[in-house]
Amino acid sequence: MRQALTGRAQSRVFGLLGTLIGAGLAFGPQLSGLALQTLGWRAIFVLPAAVCAIALVLLLTSPASSQANPPAAPFDWAGAVLFTTASLVGVTSLVELPQSDTRHPVALMGGVPLLALVATFVWAERRTAHPVMDFALLRNRNYSAIAVAGSAVMIVLELDP
């Protein structure tokens, strides 16, 4: 989105993204429960897959995607592995935290590798030509606001017993 749009259009799209993320967090559990009760447990997997399929069709048929694209940049495997591992450690720590005292070894041990992984990720991403995470995005106030708000909501949801 950042590369395809600029100015006001980019702000509107990031605003819409934030709205959709908020709506998903607000209504997702209720809609999932309704789908579970009326359509069965398989619907919890089929409905998101159907939405993704529709999004893929729309993406592939949109005018912007039909234009000639420049050659793809090489994939940053190191950044992807570091980010995925840091996410796994962070989420696991957040899930375990409410079940244990903050001084409990499980809670403490999650923080040390998480900080090391995040520091290594930032270090690696600043040194690669095609990073997984372009830190220049953080200079965009709209993107930063969405990222902070989304992270805060997810942390609160995980810590709420």
C-alpha positions in Angstrom: 0.0 0.0 0.0 2.8 2.3 0.8 4.4 1.9 -2.6 1.1 2.0 -4.6 -0.4 5.0 -2.9 0.7 8.4 -1.7 -0.7 11.4 0.1 -4.3 11.5 1.0 -5.1 8.2 -0.7 -2.5 6.5 1.4 -3.9 8.0 4.6 -7.4 6.9 3.7 -6.2 3.3 3.0 -4.3 3.1 6.3 -7.3 4.6 8.1 -9.5 1.9 6.5 -7.0 -0.7 7.5 -7.2 0.4 11.1 -11.0 0.5 11.0 -11.1 -3.0 9.7 -8.6 -4.3 12.3 -10.7 -2.7 15.0 -14.0 -4.1 13.6 -12.4 -7.6 13.4 -11.3 -7.4 17.0 -14.7 -6.1 18.1 -17.0 -8.3 16.1 -14.8 -11.3 15.2 -15.4 -13.3 18.4 -19.2 -12.9 18.2 -19.3 -13.7 14.5 -17.1 -16.7 15.1 -19.3 -17.9 17.9 -22.4 -17.5 15.7 -20.7 -19.4 12.9 -19.7 -22.1 15.3 -23.2 -22.5 16.7 -25.1 -22.3 13.4 -22.6 -23.9 10.9 -20.4 -26.1 13.1 -16.7 -26.0 14.0 -15.5 -26.5 10.4 -16.9 -23.0 9.5 -14.3 -21.5 11.8 -11.7 -22.6 9.2 -13.8 -22.5 6.0 -15.1 -18.9 6.3 -11.7 -17.2 6.7 -10.4 -19.4 3.8 -13.3 -18.2 1.7 -12.6 -14.6 2.5 -8.9 -15.1 1.6 -9.9 -16.7 -1.7 -12.1 -13.7 -2.5 -9.3 -11.3 -1.6 -6.9 -13.2 -3.8 -9.2 -13.1 -6.8 -9.7 -9.3 -6.2 -6.0 -8.8 -5.9 -5.2 -10.7 -9.1 -7.9 -9.0 -11.1 -7.2 -5.4 -9.9 -5.8 -3.0 -12.4 -2.7 -2.3 -10.3 -1.8 -6.0 -10.3 -2.3 -6.4 -14.0 0.5 -3.8 -14.8 3.9 -5.1 -15.5 5.8 -5.6 -12.2 9.5 -5.1 -11.8 11.5 -8.2 -10.9 11.0 -9.3 -7.4 13.7 -8.5 -4.8 15.4 -11.4 -3.1 13.6 -12.7 -0.1 15.1 -11.9 3.3 15.1 -15.3 4.9 17.2 -14.2 7.9 14.7 -11.4 8.7 11.7 -13.7 8.3 13.1 -16.4 10.6 14.1 -13.9 13.2 10.7 -12.1 13.1 8.8 -15.4 13.2 10.9 -16.7 16.1 10.6 -13.4 18.0 6.8 -13.5 17.5 6.5 -17.0 18.7 8.6 -16.3 21.9 6.7 -13.1 22.5 3.2 -14.6 22.1 4.2 -17.6 24.2 5.5 -15.3 27.0 2.3 -13.3 26.9 0.1 -16.4 27.0 2.0 -17.8 30.0 2.3 -14.5 31.9 -1.2 -14.4 33.4 -0.9 -18.0 34.6 2.3 -17.3 36.5 3.8 -14.6 38.7 5.8 -12.0 36.8 8.9 -13.2 38.8 8.3 -16.8 37.7 11.1 -18.3 35.6 8.8 -19.0 32.7 7.8 -15.3 32.5 11.3 -14.0 33.0 12.9 -16.5 30.6 10.6 -15.4 27.8 11.8 -11.7 28.0 15.5 -12.4 27.7 15.4 -14.3 24.4 12.7 -11.9 23.1 14.9 -8.9 23.6 17.8 -10.6 22.0 15.8 -11.7 19.0 14.3 -8.3 18.5 17.7 -6.6 18.8 19.2 -9.1 16.3 16.2 -8.6 14.0 16.6 -4.8 14.0 20.4 -5.2 13.5 19.9 -7.6 10.5 17.1 -5.6 8.9 19.2 -2.4 8.9 22.0 -4.2 7.1 20.1 -5.9 4.3 19.2 -4.4 0.9 15.6 -5.8 0.9 14.4 -6.1 4.5 11.2 -7.9 5.6 10.4 -4.8 7.8 11.2 -1.4 6.2 11.7 0.8 9.3 11.0 3.8 7.2 7.3 2.9 7.6 7.6 3.9 11.2 8.1 7.5 10.1 4.5 7.4 8.7 2.3 8.6 11.6 -0.7 6.7 10.3 1.2 3.5 10.1 2.8 4.0 13.5 -0.5 4.8 15.1 -2.1 1.6 13.7 0.9 -0.5 14.7 0.9 0.8 18.3 -2.9 0.6 18.7 -3.0 -2.9 17.3 -0.1 -4.1 19.4 -1.7 -2.6 22.6 -5.0 -4.2 21.9 -3.5 -7.6 21.3 -1.4 -7.3 24.5 -4.4 -6.3 26.6 -6.5 -9.2 25.1 -3.7 -11.7 26.0 -3.2 -10.4 29.5 -7.0 -10.1 30.3 -7.9 -13.3 32.3 
